[in-house]
Each structure stands twice: as C-alpha cells, then as structure tokens.
Amino acid sequence: MIYSRIMGTGSYLPENIVTNKDLEKIMDTNDQWIQDRTGIKQRHMAAEGETTVDMVEQAALRAIEASGIDAAEIDMIILGTTTPDLIFPSSACLLQERLGLPGIAAFDLNAACTSFVYSISVADQFIKSGMAKKILVCGAETLSRALDYEDRTTAVLFADGAGAIVLEASEEPGILSTHIHADGRYAHLLGADVGVSRGFKDSNNGGLKILMNGREVFKMAVRTLGQIVDETLAANNLEKSDIDWLIPHQANLRIIMATAKKLNMPMEKVIVTVDKHGNTSAASVALALDEGVRSGRVKRGDTILLEAFGGGFTWGSALIKY
C-alpha cells in the first residue's frame, strides 16, 4: 500500500510583531479583553510590500531543506490560501517560478481556514493514485490587508504567515485518513462581501474586510470539530488515547480547549500557537505543525490529528503517523 508521508516541514512569520498593547493604541480594545476571549497575546503582520508568495517561498524552502530532497524532485505544488497575490495567475504558479520548477502542476485551493487540511487531502489522493510522488503542500495568508480596525471583533484575531510540508510516496504509514466537509448554508456567518463577480467597493482595499458572527461561528466550530474527531477515530478503529498530539487550527483558545476535551487530551499534548500567531487562517495548522516538529515535541512514529474549521463553512481533519 502506498502512503503519503511527511518528509519535511517549514514555516515563515513576518518580522513585524503586533501585540495587544499595540492594538490598544489604535482601537477600542484592551489586552485583557482580547486574551480572555481568544487567548491571543500577539500576532505577526507582513511588512509593506511583503506578500503571500514572499512568505510562502521562505516556508517552502525550509520544508524542502528539512525533507532532504532536491527541489527538482517535486512534481506538484498545492497552495492553500484565501489571500493570493493576484486574482490570476495563481500564487502556486508564482511560487513555482521562484522555486525554478517549470512544467509541474501548480494550483491554489481556497477552503478558508481549512485550506491546508483540504490541500493535504487532495495531495494524498494524487500520491495514492500514483499521479505524483513528491508534493509541496503549503498554507499561507496575508490577512492583515483585510482588517477593519473599527471592528474589534475581527481586527484583533487575524494575522499573517506561511507554512509548508513535503509529502512523499512511501510504503511506511503516513497519512492514515483525511476527512473534509462543507456547508454553504452558513456562508453569511463568516466571509467577505466583495469579489470579482460581485464587484468591489469604493474604499480602502476595494471594500475588502472580514465579516463574522463570532458567537454563531464559535458554536458551529465546537460542534463540527467534535463530530469530526469521532468520524476520524471511527474510520481508523482507534481510541482517543491512541492520539499522541492534537494540532488544531489556531483561531481561538476556547475552541482548541473544547476539542482537546472531546479527546480527553491534556493541553500538554496540544500544539498551541494562537497566543503568538493569532489566526493565520490557511497557514495556521501548517505553522503549528512545524513548531511541533522543530521544538522536538512531535517525533517520528507519533500519531497526530490535524483539524480545522473555516468560512464556508468548511471543516476537516487529517490523521497522520508522523
């Protein structure tokens, strides 16, 4: 049986760190209010002119280096993002050019905050089918360009960053299963109201800003992530105690704690970066995974559960033997 195995991870965060105290100076909020509701203490924001592709290039190079392969061996790039550099060509194509990999398949995937997990699921199918042997899977966002600082319910949450992994066909267990879902009936609860087809507005960033009903998003996230934990365990005939690490989407510490409770998992076995990174959407799980690996906590042979929830609504999981 052919598995998709993670051979290397990488990440990148912009140098510019914005603390809750910094936000106090420009909007009606305070450090304690933000921490109590989200667990966030600081976040990274892209420098002037720094783009999604700029960030993901660095994450990709680090993942390739960690994998020990030559970049020329990669035969596909999948980039999860909601904030591409351009409407077209895709940011994956722009990344492909920078990495010097002409001719291979390269495309973006947008499932909001679940984009990286979706991308892993798609990549896994290509490898299992034999259509690809080594795939660069990335998640990257520049969400700071979509913030409305008059809306403290969203402006304190979102941030920038990029993460990447190299997946390789292997006879050793790797990705054990992936599970992805969506429900467009809830699209109005989290998203944006501008775009190419609908048009843009005569204001900064073309009127682009994140719209969110935080209370309803929280309730749906806790419910669906709880369900997908059950679905993932059942599909693999595993018990909760078989999971070594939970690596969740870093949106809100309370959501992360609720998912950990569902698994009867102590927080010491959960990779938490939301306090330092904020919500980096498609980059979130990739960043947390790389931190878990590079900190030495996640080791070869560990069973890890990745899970995420995002606008759409979308949600998904990946159970992986690292």
C-alpha positions in Angstrom: 0.0 0.0 0.0 1.2 3.5 -0.9 1.0 6.2 1.8 1.7 9.9 1.7 4.4 10.6 4.3 5.5 13.9 5.6 9.3 14.2 4.8 9.8 17.8 5.9 8.1 20.9 7.4 8.8 24.6 7.2 7.3 27.9 8.2 7.8 31.6 8.0 6.5 34.5 10.1 6.9 38.2 9.2 9.3 40.1 11.5 6.7 42.7 12.4 5.1 41.7 15.7 1.9 43.5 16.8 0.9 43.0 20.5 -2.4 43.5 22.1 -0.9 46.6 23.7 -0.2 48.0 20.2 -3.8 47.5 19.2 -5.0 49.4 22.3 -3.4 52.5 20.9 -5.4 52.4 17.6 -8.8 50.9 18.6 -11.3 50.4 21.3 -9.9 47.3 23.0 -7.5 46.1 25.7 -5.1 43.3 26.2 -7.2 41.5 28.9 -10.4 41.6 26.7 -8.5 40.0 23.8 -6.8 37.4 25.9 -10.0 36.4 27.8 -12.0 35.9 24.6 -9.3 34.5 22.2 -6.1 33.6 24.0 -4.2 35.8 21.6 -1.3 37.9 23.0 0.4 38.9 19.8 0.5 38.3 16.1 2.8 38.8 13.1 1.9 41.1 10.2 3.5 41.4 6.8 5.8 44.4 6.1 4.8 46.9 3.5 5.1 45.2 0.1 5.5 41.7 1.6 3.1 39.3 0.0 1.7 35.8 0.4 4.1 34.5 -2.2 7.0 36.2 -0.5 6.2 34.4 2.8 5.3 31.0 1.4 8.5 30.9 -0.7 10.5 31.0 2.6 8.3 28.3 4.2 8.6 26.1 1.2 12.4 26.4 1.0 12.6 25.4 4.7 10.3 22.4 4.2 12.3 21.3 1.2 15.6 21.6 3.1 14.1 19.7 6.1 12.9 16.9 3.7 16.4 16.3 2.4 15.3 16.2 -1.2 16.3 18.3 -4.2 13.6 20.8 -5.2 13.7 19.4 -8.7 12.1 16.2 -7.4 8.9 17.9 -6.6 6.2 17.1 -9.1 3.2 19.2 -7.8 2.5 22.3 -5.7 -0.8 22.9 -3.9 -1.1 26.2 -2.1 -4.0 26.8 0.3 -4.8 30.5 0.6 -7.7 33.0 0.7 -5.3 35.9 0.1 -3.4 35.2 -3.2 -1.1 37.8 -4.6 -3.2 38.2 -7.7 -6.6 37.1 -8.9 -4.6 35.2 -11.5 -2.2 33.6 -12.2 -2.4 31.5 -9.1 0.0 32.1 -6.2 1.1 28.5 -6.7 2.3 29.4 -10.2 4.2 32.4 -8.9 5.8 30.2 -6.2 6.6 27.6 -8.8 8.5 30.2 -10.9 10.5 31.3 -7.8 11.4 27.7 -7.0 12.5 27.1 -10.5 10.1 24.2 -11.2 8.6 24.8 -14.6 6.2 22.3 -16.1 4.8 20.6 -12.9 1.2 21.0 -11.8 0.6 24.0 -9.5 -2.7 25.4 -8.2 -4.3 27.3 -5.3 -7.0 25.8 -3.1 -9.4 28.0 -1.2 -11.3 26.5 1.7 -10.7 29.4 4.1 -9.1 28.3 7.4 -9.4 24.7 6.4 -7.4 25.2 3.2 -4.3 23.5 4.4 -6.2 20.4 5.6 -8.1 20.3 2.3 -4.8 20.6 0.4 -3.3 17.7 2.3 -6.4 15.6 1.5 -6.1 16.5 -2.2 -2.4 15.8 -2.3 -2.9 12.4 -0.6 -5.2 11.3 -3.4 -2.7 12.3 -6.1 0.0 10.3 -4.3 -2.2 7.2 -3.6 -3.3 7.2 -7.3 0.3 7.2 -8.5 -0.1 10.5 -10.3 2.5 12.3 -8.1 5.4 11.1 -5.9 6.5 14.3 -4.1 4.1 17.2 -3.5 4.8 20.5 -1.9 1.7 21.4 0.2 1.5 25.0 1.6 -0.8 27.2 3.5 -0.2 31.0 3.5 -2.1 34.2 4.3 -1.8 37.9 4.3 -5.0 38.7 6.2 -3.7 41.9 7.7 -4.7 43.5 4.4 -8.4 42.6 5.0 -8.7 44.0 8.5 -11.2 46.8 9.6 -9.7 48.4 12.7 -13.1 49.8 13.5 -14.4 46.3 14.1 -12.6 45.0 17.2 -14.3 41.6 16.9 -12.3 40.7 13.9 -9.3 43.1 13.8 -7.7 41.5 16.9 -7.9 38.0 15.5 -6.3 37.7 12.1 -2.6 37.8 11.1 -0.1 36.7 8.5 2.3 33.8 8.0 3.1 30.7 5.9 3.8 27.0 6.4 4.6 24.1 4.1 5.3 20.4 4.1 6.8 18.0 1.6 4.7 14.8 1.1 6.3 11.8 -0.5 5.0 8.4 -1.6 6.1 5.8 0.9 5.4 2.2 1.9 5.7 3.4 5.5 2.5 4.6 7.1 1.9 8.3 6.8 -1.4 9.9 6.2 -3.9 7.4 7.6 -7.1 9.2 6.6 -8.5 12.6 5.7 -12.0 13.9 6.2 -13.3 17.1 4.6 -16.7 18.7 4.7 -18.5 22.0 3.9 -21.9 23.6 4.4 -22.6 26.7 2.3 -25.9 27.4 4.2 -23.7 29.2 6.8 -21.7 31.3 4.3 -23.2 34.5 5.7 -21.7 34.0 9.1 -18.1 34.2 8.1 -16.6 35.7 4.9 -16.4 38.8 2.8 -18.9 40.6 0.7 -16.8 41.7 -2.3 -15.2 39.9 -5.2 -14.6 39.9 -8.9 -18.0 38.8 -9.9 -20.0 40.8 -7.3 -17.7 43.7 -7.7 -15.6 45.8 -5.3 -16.4 48.9 -3.3 -15.1 52.4 -3.5 -13.0 52.3 -0.3 -9.7 51.0 1.0 -8.8 47.6 -0.3 -11.8 47.7 -2.6 -14.0 47.4 0.5 -12.5 44.1 1.4 -13.0 43.2 5.1 -13.8 40.2 7.1 -17.4 39.8 8.3 -18.1 37.4 11.2 -20.8 36.5 13.6 -18.4 35.3 16.3 -21.0 33.7 18.6 -22.5 31.5 15.9 -19.1 30.7 14.4 -17.9 29.5 17.8 -20.9 27.3 18.4 -20.6 25.7 14.9 -16.9 25.2 15.2 -17.1 23.4 18.5 -19.9 21.2 17.3 -18.4 20.2 13.9 -14.9 19.7 15.2 -16.2 17.4 17.9 -18.0 15.4 15.3 -15.0 15.1 13.0 -13.0 13.8 15.9 -15.5 11.0 16.3 -15.5 10.4 12.5 -11.7 10.2 12.3 -11.3 7.8 15.2 -14.1 5.6 13.9 -12.6 5.4 10.4 -9.3 4.2 11.8 -10.7 1.9 14.6 -8.8 4.0 17.1 -9.5 5.1 20.7 -9.0 8.7 21.9 -5.9 7.5 23.8 -4.2 6.4 20.6 -3.7 10.1 19.6 -0.3 11.4 20.7 -0.8 15.0 19.5 -3.6 17.3 18.5 -2.6 20.1 16.1 -5.6 22.3 15.6 -6.5 25.4 13.7 -5.4 28.3 15.8 -8.4 30.5 15.8 -9.5 30.7 19.5 -8.0 29.1 22.6 -11.5 28.2 23.9 -12.3 26.2 20.7 -8.9 24.4 21.0 -9.6 23.5 24.6 -13.1 22.2 23.7 -11.7 19.9 21.0 -9.0 18.7 23.4 -11.7 17.9 26.0 -13.5 15.9 23.4 -10.4 13.8 23.0 -9.8 13.6 26.8 -6.4 15.0 25.9 -4.4 17.2 28.3 -3.4 20.5 26.9 0.3 19.4 27.2 -0.5 17.2 24.2 -1.9 20.0 22.1 0.2 22.3 20.0 -0.9 25.8 20.7 0.4 28.8 18.8 -2.6 31.1 18.8 -1.2 33.1 21.6 1.9 34.0 19.5 0.5 33.9 16.0 -3.2 34.8 16.1 -5.5 33.3 13.5 -3.4 32.9 10.3 -6.2 31.0 8.5 -4.8 28.6 5.9 -1.3 29.0 7.4 -2.4 28.1 10.9 -2.2 24.3 11.1 1.0 24.3 8.9 2.7 26.8 11.3 1.6 24.8 14.4 2.8 21.5 12.8 6.2 23.0 12.0 6.6 24.4 15.5 5.6 21.0 17.0 8.3 19.2 14.9 11.1 21.8 15.3 10.5 22.1 19.0 11.1 18.3 19.3 7.7 17.6 20.7 6.3 15.8 17.7 8.6 12.8 16.9 8.7 10.2 14.2 6.2 7.5 14.9 3.8 9.8 16.7 0.1 9.7 15.7 -1.1 13.3 15.2 -4.5 14.7 14.5 -4.8 17.9 12.4 -8.1 19.6 12.3 -9.5 22.9 11.1 -12.7 24.9 10.7 -13.3 27.9 8.4 -15.6 30.1 6.4 -17.9 28.3 4.0 -18.4 26.7 6.4 -15.6 24.2 5.8 -14.1 21.8 8.2 -11.7 18.9 8.0 -9.2 16.6 9.7 -6.1 14.5 8.8 -4.9 11.6 10.9 -1.2 11.2 10.4 1.5 8.8 11.5 4.4 11.2 11.6 
